[in-house]
């Protein structure tokens, strides 16, 4: 259920509602709107009648059921689009399109510094790079782990770019959170519920990727796991799903953008690199994603993709990325947005 407070309701009125929700055995989540606050009461649906009675409390406008199984991520709870704060100067979900760029994996200090300087020069607002790499084959490069995190932090200090990197298990989540500005949940872990709960407790912004065979509703339910732990700073990421098509690595579902915009207040980022698996297709799919209303892009850029430790075939060279960014601004301007 959601308890809609009256515009200008006093703090003491909200405190009474929160206390009563707790007494009824529910968990409360306050969502701050532009004109009024909404309080989500999450728990056993058998207590609906008791929650409905909260409508009689001072400062409460009405009490409404949440029809969707994903409660906190639903537009029923929050009508306005959420804006997820990454740093004091950068947020995802507003009028600015945010581009996260960098190599698939951190390989060396020279490589990540060169990549960070290049993407910063071209206008990217965030650096991406993997320190922990869950791979299909156990014999593939698995990442530099904490050393990779230190190198990402060094690149951030040098360029001022906040960075997003993947967390792969609850055991190392605290360590990754100590370094990273944003935590990425990869496609292989998008239904690792223990990990989702853990990052929900850490309080850092989360980039949640869609699983290879995940429906839209399953993606939103995974977001719900994070949000139910108290972390509302979730950004969804469409990175392609597995279909019968073999011409591309995955099938990039750009229709997910308007579908999600009609179901959730959470921002949506598109990953055309994993979505296509081919650097030739990354640029046009980036343009298409912005035209369709994406809040951001996450793109693999490598100074020497022919010798990359992972995903070289889908990585742009810095010069090609620079040209793409220049044209991408035109698509953003046509939609009344900035970069």
C-alpha positions in Angstrom: 0.0 0.0 0.0 1.1 3.6 -0.4 0.1 6.4 1.9 -0.1 9.7 0.1 0.6 12.6 2.5 -1.1 16.0 2.0 1.0 18.7 0.4 2.8 20.5 3.2 2.1 17.8 5.8 4.1 18.4 9.0 7.0 16.2 10.0 5.1 15.1 13.1 2.2 13.8 10.9 4.7 11.7 8.9 6.3 10.4 12.0 2.9 9.2 13.3 2.3 7.4 10.1 5.7 5.8 10.1 5.3 4.6 13.7 1.9 3.1 13.0 3.2 1.3 9.9 5.9 -0.2 12.1 3.4 -1.2 14.7 1.4 -3.1 12.1 4.5 -5.1 11.1 5.3 -3.4 7.8 8.4 -1.8 6.5 8.1 1.8 5.5 9.9 3.6 2.6 9.5 7.4 2.2 9.6 8.7 -1.3 10.0 12.4 -1.6 8.0 14.0 -4.4 8.1 17.5 -5.8 4.9 18.6 -3.9 4.2 15.9 -1.4 5.7 12.8 0.2 4.5 9.2 -0.4 5.2 6.4 2.1 5.3 2.9 0.9 4.2 0.2 3.4 5.7 -3.1 2.3 4.8 -6.5 3.8 2.1 -9.1 4.1 -0.9 -8.1 2.0 -3.3 -9.7 4.5 -3.1 -6.5 6.6 -4.5 -4.2 4.0 -7.5 -3.3 6.0 -5.4 -2.1 8.9 -3.3 0.0 6.5 -6.4 1.5 4.9 -7.4 2.9 8.3 -4.3 5.1 8.2 -6.4 7.3 5.9 -8.0 8.7 9.0 -4.7 10.1 10.4 -3.9 13.8 10.3 -1.9 14.8 7.3 -2.9 11.8 5.2 -4.6 12.4 1.9 -5.4 8.8 0.9 -4.2 5.2 1.1 -3.9 3.3 -2.2 -3.1 -0.3 -3.1 0.0 -0.9 -5.2 -1.1 -3.2 -8.0 2.2 -4.1 -9.5 4.4 -6.8 -7.8 7.3 -4.4 -7.9 6.2 -1.9 -5.3 8.9 0.7 -4.8 10.0 0.7 -8.4 6.5 1.3 -9.7 5.1 4.5 -11.1 2.2 4.0 -8.7 4.5 4.9 -5.8 6.3 7.8 -7.6 4.9 9.6 -10.6 8.0 11.7 -11.3 11.1 10.3 -12.8 13.8 9.6 -10.3 17.1 11.3 -10.4 20.0 9.2 -9.1 22.9 11.3 -7.6 26.4 9.9 -8.5 28.4 12.8 -7.2 28.0 16.5 -6.2 28.0 17.5 -9.8 26.6 14.5 -11.7 23.2 12.8 -11.6 21.4 10.3 -13.9 17.8 10.7 -14.8 17.5 14.4 -15.5 17.7 16.3 -18.8 21.4 15.5 -19.1 22.3 12.3 -21.0 25.1 10.6 -19.0 27.8 8.6 -20.9 29.9 6.1 -19.0 32.9 4.9 -21.1 36.1 3.0 -20.7 37.5 -0.5 -21.2 35.7 -3.7 -20.4 38.5 -4.7 -18.0 41.3 -2.8 -16.2 44.5 -4.3 -17.5 47.3 -1.9 -16.4 47.8 1.6 -15.1 48.9 2.9 -18.5 45.8 1.4 -20.2 43.2 2.7 -17.7 44.8 6.2 -17.4 45.0 6.5 -21.2 41.4 5.4 -21.5 40.1 7.8 -18.9 41.9 10.8 -20.4 40.5 9.9 -23.8 36.9 9.5 -22.8 37.0 12.6 -20.6 38.4 14.6 -23.5 35.5 13.4 -25.7 32.9 14.4 -23.1 32.1 11.2 -21.1 31.0 12.1 -17.6 31.8 8.7 -16.0 34.5 6.1 -16.4 33.7 2.4 -16.6 36.1 -0.5 -16.1 36.0 -4.0 -14.6 38.2 -5.0 -11.7 36.3 -8.2 -11.1 35.3 -10.0 -14.3 32.8 -13.0 -14.1 33.5 -14.8 -17.4 31.9 -17.7 -19.2 35.1 -19.6 -19.2 37.1 -20.2 -16.0 40.3 -19.8 -18.2 39.5 -16.3 -19.3 41.0 -13.2 -17.7 39.2 -12.6 -14.4 40.4 -9.1 -13.6 43.0 -7.5 -11.4 40.6 -7.4 -8.4 41.6 -4.9 -5.7 44.6 -3.7 -7.7 42.2 -2.8 -10.5 40.0 -0.8 -8.1 43.1 1.1 -7.0 43.9 1.9 -10.6 40.4 3.1 -11.3 40.6 5.3 -8.2 43.9 6.7 -9.5 42.2 7.4 -12.9 39.4 9.2 -11.1 41.8 11.3 -9.1 43.6 12.3 -12.3 40.5 13.1 -14.4 37.8 13.9 -12.0 35.6 11.2 -13.5 33.5 9.1 -11.1 33.6 5.4 -12.0 31.3 2.5 -12.1 32.6 -1.1 -11.7 31.1 -4.5 -11.2 30.6 -6.3 -7.9 30.3 -10.0 -8.3 29.6 -11.4 -4.8 28.5 -10.3 -1.3 31.9 -11.2 0.1 33.8 -8.5 -1.9 30.9 -6.0 -2.1 32.1 -3.8 0.8 35.6 -3.6 -0.6 34.3 -2.5 -4.1 32.0 0.0 -2.4 34.9 1.6 -0.6 36.5 2.5 -4.0 33.6 2.9 -6.5 31.2 5.7 -7.0 28.6 3.3 -8.5 28.2 -0.4 -8.2 27.3 -2.5 -11.3 25.3 -5.7 -11.1 26.1 -7.7 -14.2 23.8 -9.7 -16.3 25.0 -13.0 -14.8 24.2 -11.7 -11.3 20.9 -9.9 -11.9 19.0 -12.6 -10.0 21.6 -13.2 -7.4 19.3 -12.2 -4.6 21.9 -12.3 -1.8 24.1 -9.9 -3.8 21.1 -7.7 -4.6 20.2 -7.4 -0.9 23.8 -6.7 0.0 24.2 -3.8 -2.5 20.8 -2.5 -1.2 22.4 -2.2 2.2 25.5 -0.4 1.1 23.8 2.8 0.0 25.9 3.4 -3.1 24.1 4.0 -6.5 23.6 0.8 -8.4 23.6 0.1 -12.1 21.4 -3.0 -12.5 21.9 -4.8 -15.8 19.1 -6.9 -17.4 19.8 -10.6 -17.4 20.4 -12.5 -20.7 16.9 -14.1 -20.6 15.1 -11.7 -18.2 11.7 -10.2 -18.8 11.0 -6.6 -18.0 9.0 -7.6 -15.0 11.9 -9.8 -13.7 14.3 -6.9 -14.1 12.0 -4.6 -12.1 11.6 -7.3 -9.4 15.4 -7.5 -9.1 15.4 -3.7 -8.7 12.8 -4.2 -6.0 15.2 -6.4 -4.0 17.8 -3.6 -3.9 15.2 -0.9 -3.1 13.5 -3.0 -0.4 16.8 -2.9 1.6 16.6 0.9 1.7 18.6 1.9 -1.4 16.4 3.9 -3.8 19.4 4.9 -6.1 18.9 2.3 -8.8 19.6 2.8 -12.5 18.3 0.1 -14.9 20.5 -1.1 -17.8 19.3 -2.8 -21.0 22.3 -4.7 -22.4 20.7 -7.1 -24.9 18.9 -10.4 -24.4 19.6 -13.8 -25.8 17.4 -14.7 -28.8 17.7 -17.1 -31.8 19.6 -14.4 -33.7 23.3 -15.0 -34.2 24.3 -11.9 -36.3 24.9 -10.0 -33.1 26.2 -11.1 -29.7 22.8 -10.3 -28.2 19.5 -8.7 -29.3 19.5 -5.1 -28.0 15.9 -4.5 -26.9 15.5 -0.7 -27.5 11.8 -1.1 -27.0 12.6 -1.7 -23.4 13.1 2.1 -23.0 9.5 3.2 -23.7 8.2 0.1 -21.9 10.1 0.8 -18.8 9.3 4.5 -18.9 5.6 3.5 -18.7 6.2 1.2 -15.7 8.9 2.7 -13.5 10.3 6.0 -12.3 13.9 4.6 -12.4 16.4 5.9 -14.9 17.4 3.7 -17.9 20.8 3.3 -19.4 21.6 1.4 -22.6 24.7 -0.8 -23.2 25.1 -1.0 -27.0 28.5 -2.7 -26.6 27.2 -5.9 -25.0 23.9 -5.5 -26.8 25.6 -5.9 -30.2 29.0 -7.3 -29.6 30.4 -5.5 -32.6 32.0 -2.1 -32.6 30.5 -1.4 -36.1 27.0 -1.5 -34.5 27.7 0.4 -31.3 27.6 3.9 -32.8 24.2 3.6 -34.6 22.6 1.9 -31.6 23.9 4.7 -29.4 22.1 7.2 -31.5 19.0 5.1 -31.6 19.0 4.7 -27.8 19.2 8.5 -27.2 16.5 9.1 -29.8 14.3 6.5 -27.9 14.7 8.4 -24.6 17.5 6.6 -22.8 18.9 8.5 -19.8 22.4 7.4 -20.5 24.8 5.0 -22.3 27.6 2.7 -21.1 30.1 2.1 -23.8 33.3 0.2 -24.0 36.3 2.2 -25.2 39.9 0.8 -25.4 43.1 2.4 -26.8 44.2 -0.9 -28.3 41.1 -3.2 -28.7 43.0 -5.7 -30.9 45.0 -6.7 -27.8 42.3 -6.2 -25.2 42.1 -8.9 -22.5 38.3 -9.1 -23.0 35.6 -7.8 -25.4 38.0 -6.1 -27.8 35.6 -6.8 -30.8 32.9 -4.6 -29.3 35.2 -1.8 -28.0 35.5 1.6 -29.8 38.9 3.2 -30.3 39.1 6.6 -28.8 39.0 8.5 -32.1 35.8 6.7 -33.2 34.3 7.4 -29.8 35.1 11.1 -30.1 33.4 11.3 -33.5 30.3 9.5 -32.1 30.1 11.9 -29.1 30.1 14.9 -31.3 27.2 13.6 -33.4 25.4 12.2 -30.3 25.1 15.8 -29.0 22.9 16.6 -32.0 20.5 13.8 -31.1 20.4 15.0 -27.6 19.7 18.6 -28.7 16.9 17.4 -31.0 15.2 15.9 -28.0 15.7 19.1 -25.9 18.4 17.4 -23.7 22.1 18.0 -23.0 25.2 16.0 -22.7 
